[in-house]
Amino acid sequence: MKILIAGVRSALGSRAAQLLRADGHEVVGLSRTASGPGFVSADVLDPVATKAAVQQTAPEAIIQTLNALPKNGPRSSDDLRATARLRIEGTRNLIAAAEAAGVTRYVAENFFFVYGTTAVDSPPVAEDYPIDKGSEEARSEDIQVREFGGVVLRCGLFYGPGVGSTEYLEGLVRRRRVPVVRGARNKGSYVHIDDAAAAVVAALNSGKPGSAYNIADDQPVGAHEFIREFAHQLGAPAPLAVPLWVVRLAAGKYMAAVLSANLTLNNAKARRELGWAPAYPTIADGLKTVVG
């Protein structure tokens, strides 16, 4: 199968490309900057260029893993603006191009905060949980793709080798530069980047048109637990525990909100319908691939 990956240079896109090529598929990367064999150049914010690139490639399927996040991960809400445009306008342009080219197989990566947040100790949310309180850009992408008949992967927080935010965090954890919130009880869902890539392939093969799937490991943890486990596996000093107001003062409101947010995912549907299961069911398993 000939597959066009929009966002092929992202951590997820590059890994999905490796898996698909290993399975014998022809993969073409859509990139604004890269060119040459295996690439087609276009800015997905330009509808004319995007349509031309898709027609030139003539793919049988399109995978969308677009983002414009800083290499080390977002540190403020301003860092999310470029990716928000990609999720809204880029998705619109890619879907229009796919429709014009007669492409019907479409898989898009989305973010689990499409659900918004939940109260601490709430059960993990399934795909039928309402998304009306999620971020505008995540909801827009989600709705556009599903209405087109594509498949959406609502992914937990990525981590693993080659993930810029993980590499950046490693250096900070080793130097004991990342505090945890004292007394925190909130949790979030994580997914190893290799498991997320495997989910992309599974969704391409088995995803039901118009469906969404939660892609996360089996054991939600809070950021405080992730940092402590990372420090433990690195053999680094245990992180300092500070009140939330100290984090808000030192790192800003955005990071304080991220560190205190609560949202966990139920991955049963992906297991059942995609035949997917995380190879790294816990962060303790997955972090071994970072420090090993």
C-alpha positions as CSV (number, residue, x, y, z in Angstrom):
1,M,0.0,0.0,0.0
2,K,1.2,3.5,-0.7
3,I,0.8,5.7,2.4
4,L,1.3,9.4,2.8
5,I,2.4,10.5,6.3
6,A,1.8,14.2,7.1
7,G,4.1,14.9,9.9
8,V,6.6,12.1,9.1
9,R,9.4,13.9,10.8
10,S,7.7,13.9,14.2
11,A,8.6,11.3,16.8
12,L,5.4,9.4,16.1
13,G,5.4,9.8,12.3
14,S,9.0,8.6,11.9
15,R,8.3,5.5,14.0
16,A,5.1,4.7,12.2
17,A,7.0,5.1,8.9
18,Q,9.6,2.5,10.1
19,L,6.9,0.0,11.0
20,L,5.0,0.4,7.8
21,R,8.1,0.1,5.6
22,A,9.1,-3.0,7.5
23,D,5.7,-4.4,6.6
24,G,6.4,-3.8,2.9
25,H,4.4,-0.6,2.4
26,E,5.6,2.4,0.4
27,V,5.7,5.4,2.6
28,V,6.0,9.0,1.4
29,G,6.5,11.8,3.9
30,L,4.7,15.1,3.5
31,S,6.9,17.8,4.8
32,R,7.1,21.6,4.6
33,T,10.9,21.6,4.5
34,A,12.2,18.1,3.5
35,S,12.4,17.1,-0.2
36,G,14.0,14.4,-2.3
37,P,13.3,10.6,-2.5
38,G,10.5,9.5,-0.1
39,F,9.2,13.1,0.4
40,V,6.7,15.4,-1.1
41,S,6.9,19.1,-0.1
42,A,3.9,21.2,0.9
43,D,2.8,23.4,3.8
44,V,-0.5,21.9,5.0
45,L,-1.7,25.4,5.9
46,D,-1.7,26.1,2.2
47,P,-4.8,24.3,0.8
48,V,-3.7,24.5,-2.9
49,A,-0.2,23.2,-2.2
50,T,-1.6,20.4,0.0
51,K,-4.1,19.3,-2.7
52,A,-1.3,19.3,-5.3
53,A,1.0,17.2,-3.1
54,V,-1.7,14.6,-2.4
55,Q,-2.6,14.4,-6.1
56,Q,1.1,14.0,-7.0
57,T,1.6,11.3,-4.5
58,A,-1.7,9.4,-5.2
59,P,-1.7,7.5,-1.9
60,E,-4.1,4.8,-0.9
61,A,-4.1,6.1,2.7
62,I,-3.1,9.2,4.7
63,I,-1.7,9.3,8.2
64,Q,-1.7,12.6,10.1
65,T,0.8,13.1,12.9
66,L,1.3,16.8,12.6
67,N,2.6,19.0,15.4
68,A,4.8,22.1,15.7
69,L,5.7,21.8,19.3
70,P,9.1,22.9,20.6
71,K,11.7,20.1,20.7
72,N,11.7,20.1,24.5
73,G,8.0,20.1,24.8
74,P,5.6,23.1,25.5
75,R,6.4,25.3,28.4
76,S,3.6,27.8,28.0
77,S,0.2,28.1,26.2
78,D,2.0,30.2,23.5
79,D,4.0,27.1,22.5
80,L,0.7,25.4,21.5
81,R,-0.5,28.0,19.0
82,A,1.2,26.7,15.9
83,T,0.1,23.1,16.6
84,A,-3.5,24.4,17.2
85,R,-3.5,25.8,13.6
86,L,-2.3,22.5,12.3
87,R,-5.0,20.6,14.1
88,I,-7.7,23.0,12.8
89,E,-6.6,24.4,9.4
90,G,-4.1,21.6,8.5
91,T,-6.7,18.9,9.2
92,R,-9.2,20.8,7.0
93,N,-6.8,21.1,4.1
94,L,-5.6,17.5,4.3
95,I,-9.1,16.1,4.4
96,A,-10.1,18.3,1.5
97,A,-7.1,17.0,-0.5
98,A,-7.8,13.4,0.5
99,E,-11.4,13.8,-0.7
100,A,-10.4,15.4,-4.0
101,A,-7.9,12.5,-4.6
102,G,-10.4,9.8,-3.6
103,V,-8.5,8.7,-0.5
104,T,-10.8,7.2,2.1
105,R,-8.3,5.5,4.5
106,Y,-7.3,8.2,7.0
107,V,-5.8,7.9,10.4
108,A,-5.0,10.9,12.6
109,E,-3.2,11.3,15.9
110,N,-5.0,13.5,18.5
111,F,-4.4,14.3,22.1
112,F,-6.2,12.9,25.1
113,F,-7.1,16.4,26.5
114,V,-9.8,16.4,23.8
115,Y,-11.9,15.2,26.7
116,G,-10.9,18.2,28.9
117,T,-10.1,17.2,32.5
118,T,-11.9,15.2,35.2
119,A,-12.0,15.2,38.9
120,V,-9.4,13.4,40.9
121,D,-10.3,9.7,41.5
122,S,-12.7,9.7,38.5
123,P,-12.7,6.4,36.5
124,P,-10.8,6.3,33.2
125,V,-12.8,7.7,30.4
126,A,-13.9,5.7,27.4
127,E,-14.5,7.0,23.9
128,D,-18.1,7.8,24.5
129,Y,-17.2,10.4,27.1
130,P,-18.3,13.8,25.8
131,I,-15.6,16.1,24.3
132,D,-17.5,19.4,24.6
133,K,-15.1,20.6,27.3
134,G,-11.9,19.7,25.4
135,S,-9.6,22.2,23.8
136,E,-11.0,23.8,20.6
137,E,-8.2,22.5,18.4
138,A,-8.4,18.9,19.6
139,R,-12.2,18.9,19.2
140,S,-12.0,20.4,15.8
141,E,-9.5,17.8,14.5
142,D,-11.4,15.0,16.1
143,I,-14.7,16.0,14.6
144,Q,-13.4,16.7,11.2
145,V,-11.6,13.4,10.9
146,R,-14.5,11.3,12.1
147,E,-17.1,13.1,10.0
148,F,-14.8,12.4,7.0
149,G,-14.9,8.7,7.9
150,G,-11.3,8.6,9.2
151,V,-10.0,7.1,12.4
152,V,-8.8,9.2,15.4
153,L,-6.3,8.1,18.0
154,R,-6.7,9.9,21.2
155,C,-3.2,9.4,22.6
156,G,-1.9,9.8,26.1
157,L,1.3,11.7,26.8
158,F,4.2,10.4,24.7
159,Y,7.5,9.4,26.2
160,G,10.4,7.2,25.2
161,P,13.7,7.3,23.2
162,G,13.8,10.0,20.6
163,V,11.0,12.0,22.2
164,G,12.4,15.5,22.7
165,S,10.5,16.2,25.9
166,T,11.7,12.9,27.5
167,E,15.3,13.7,26.5
168,Y,15.0,17.2,28.0
169,L,13.4,15.9,31.2
170,E,16.1,13.3,31.6
171,G,18.8,16.0,31.9
172,L,16.7,18.0,34.4
173,V,15.9,14.9,36.5
174,R,19.5,13.9,36.7
175,R,20.3,17.4,38.1
176,R,17.3,17.4,40.5
177,R,15.9,20.4,38.6
178,V,12.3,19.1,38.4
179,P,10.2,19.3,41.6
180,V,7.0,17.4,42.2
181,V,3.8,18.7,43.7
182,R,3.6,17.8,47.3
183,G,0.6,15.7,48.2
184,A,-0.5,15.5,44.5
185,R,-3.2,12.8,43.8
186,N,-4.0,13.6,40.2
187,K,-3.2,11.1,37.4
188,G,-2.8,11.2,33.7
189,S,-2.3,8.6,30.9
190,Y,1.0,8.0,29.2
191,V,1.9,5.9,26.2
192,H,5.4,4.8,25.0
193,I,6.1,6.2,21.6
194,D,6.6,2.7,20.1
195,D,3.2,1.6,21.4
196,A,1.7,4.7,19.8
197,A,3.3,3.9,16.5
198,A,2.0,0.3,16.7
199,A,-1.4,1.8,17.3
200,V,-1.2,3.8,14.1
201,V,-0.5,0.7,12.1
202,A,-3.3,-1.2,13.8
203,A,-5.7,1.6,13.2
204,L,-4.8,1.7,9.5
205,N,-5.4,-2.0,9.2
206,S,-8.4,-2.5,11.5
207,G,-9.9,0.8,12.6
208,K,-13.6,1.3,11.9
209,P,-14.4,4.4,9.7
210,G,-15.5,7.3,11.8
211,S,-14.3,5.8,15.1
212,A,-12.0,7.1,17.8
213,Y,-9.7,5.0,20.0
214,N,-7.9,5.8,23.3
215,I,-4.2,4.9,23.0
216,A,-2.6,4.7,26.5
217,D,-0.8,2.3,28.7
218,D,-2.6,0.2,31.4
219,Q,-1.6,2.1,34.5
220,P,-2.3,5.9,34.7
221,V,0.1,7.9,36.9
222,G,0.6,11.4,38.0
223,A,3.4,13.6,36.7
224,H,4.9,13.4,40.2
225,E,4.9,9.6,40.0
226,F,6.5,9.7,36.5
227,I,9.3,12.0,37.7
228,R,10.0,9.9,40.8
229,E,10.1,6.7,38.7
230,F,12.4,8.3,36.1
231,A,14.7,9.5,38.9
232,H,14.7,6.0,40.4
233,Q,15.7,4.3,37.2
234,L,18.3,6.9,36.4
235,G,19.8,6.5,39.8
236,A,19.3,10.2,40.3
237,P,18.4,12.0,43.6
238,A,14.8,11.9,44.5
239,P,13.0,15.1,43.3
240,L,12.1,17.8,45.7
241,A,8.4,18.0,46.8
242,V,7.0,21.5,46.8
243,P,3.5,23.1,47.2
244,L,1.6,23.8,43.9
245,W,1.9,27.5,44.5
246,V,5.7,27.3,44.3
247,V,5.4,25.6,40.9
248,R,3.0,28.2,39.8
249,L,5.3,31.0,40.9
250,A,8.5,29.4,39.5
251,A,7.2,27.7,36.3
252,G,4.1,29.7,35.5
253,K,0.4,29.0,35.4
254,Y,0.5,26.7,32.4
255,M,3.0,24.2,33.9
256,A,1.2,24.3,37.2
257,A,-2.1,23.5,35.4
258,V,-0.5,20.6,33.5
259,L,1.1,19.1,36.6
260,S,-2.2,19.3,38.5
261,A,-4.6,18.2,35.7
262,N,-6.4,14.9,36.0
263,L,-7.5,12.7,33.1
264,T,-7.1,9.0,32.5
265,L,-8.0,6.8,29.6
266,N,-9.7,3.4,29.2
267,N,-7.9,1.6,26.4
268,A,-10.3,-1.4,26.2
269,K,-11.8,-0.4,22.8
270,A,-8.4,-0.3,21.1
271,R,-7.6,-3.7,22.5
272,R,-10.9,-5.1,21.4
273,E,-11.3,-3.6,17.9
274,L,-7.7,-2.9,16.8
275,G,-6.1,-6.0,18.4
276,W,-3.6,-3.5,19.9
277,A,-2.1,-3.8,23.4
278,P,0.8,-1.8,24.9
279,A,4.2,-3.6,24.8
280,Y,5.0,-1.3,27.7
281,P,1.9,-1.5,30.0
282,T,3.4,0.8,32.7
283,I,5.9,3.7,32.8
284,A,8.2,1.5,34.8
285,D,8.4,-0.9,31.8
286,G,8.7,1.9,29.3
287,L,11.3,4.0,31.0
288,K,13.7,1.1,30.9
289,T,14.0,1.7,27.2
290,V,15.2,5.3,27.9
291,V,17.8,4.5,30.6
292,G,18.8,1.1,29.5
